[in-house]
């Protein structure tokens, strides 16, 4: 059984799915390099509008092992397609 939906600590309200199908880009080495690219969802609080990224797949779409250039090309294509991208800075 999956755990319940996330809850806002400040408002004590259950978060709702704000945007499904977002992408999280993890960066490393002073935020210069792509570490992993994840498919994810964005959830939000209806009261304070705080947002979180969660609902990741079992494994990343791409990693630094695939090569920095390939990761950057993939991100470029996501931007061209107007996909929602969230960056996780160190």
N, C-alpha and C positions, 0 to 999 in steps of 0.2 A: 504494500500500500504506500502510495506517495504521501509525503508530508503536506500539510495544509498550505494555503497561500501565505506569502510573506505578510508581516504585520509592521506597520509604522510604529517605531518605539515612541516617538514624540506624541502622536495623536491616538495611539492604541486602536487604529483602524486597519482592517484588512486592505491590502493593496489590490489594485485591479490591473489587468493586462492592458498597458498603455499602447504598446507597439510590439507586435510579433514580427520576427524576421529581421532583427537588427544584427549588426556585426560588431564584435569587440576585438580591438587590435591591442595586444599586449606588447609593450615596448621594453627594451632593456638597454644597458650600457649608456647611461645618461640620456635615455629616450631617443637614441640615434638609430637603433636597429629594431626590426620586427622580430618578436619572439614567437608569438602564436596569433592566429586569427580564428576566432570562435563565432559560430552562429549562436544567437541568443535572443532573448526577449527583454523588453523594458517594462517594468511595472511601476505604478505610481500611487500616491496617496491622494484620495479625493479631497481631503481637508487641507493639507499643507502643500500639496503638489510636489513633494519630494519624490525623486525617481531613483530606481536601482536597476542594474543589469543583472539578470539571472536566467535560469532556464537554459543552461548551456547543453550542447550535444555531448555525447559520450567522449568524443575526441575532437581536437581542433581541425578546422578545414585545411590549414597550412601551418607549417612551423619554420623556424630558422634553418632546419635541416633541408627544406625544399629550396633554399637559397634566397638571399635578401632581394635580389632583382625580381624573382618570380613573385615573392610576397608583395613587393611594391607595385608590380604590374596588376596583380589581383586587386589591390586596394584602388588603383587607378580605375579599373573597370567597374568596381562597386560605386565609385564616385560618379562616373559617367552615367550609370544606371539610376542615380539619385537614391541609392540605398542609405539607410541610416547607419552611420559608423560612430562608435564610441571608442575613444582612446584611453587605455589604462597606462598612465605615466608612472614611472618609478617614484 
